[in-house]
Amino acid sequence: MAEPACPQKAPYVLELAPADYWWCACGLSKNQPFCDGSHKGGPFTPVKFTVAKAEKLALCGCKRTHTPPFCDGTHKSL
C-alpha cells in the first residue's frame, strides 16, 4: 500500500468554527491540514468531518493516524 507524504511530525492544533471540513489524507495539499485536491489521480481520498461547536482540535499532520482526521500520537514513532 502507498504511504502518504508527511507534511509535519506533529499535529495541527486549530480552533475550528462549526462547519464541514475535508482533512488531507495524502499529505500533498498546500493548504494543510485541509484538502486542496492534490490527491486527484492517487490512492488517497480526503476525510470529511463535521465540527458541531467551535472547539480546539488536534488534526493529524503525519498522515499516519489510526483515528483520522485526529492525531493519535503516531508521529512520535516516526
Secondary structure, 3 states (H helix, E strand, C coil): CCCCCCCCCCCEEEEECCEEEEECCCCCCCCCCECCCCCCCCCCCCEEEEECCCEEEEECCCCCCCECCECCCHHHHC
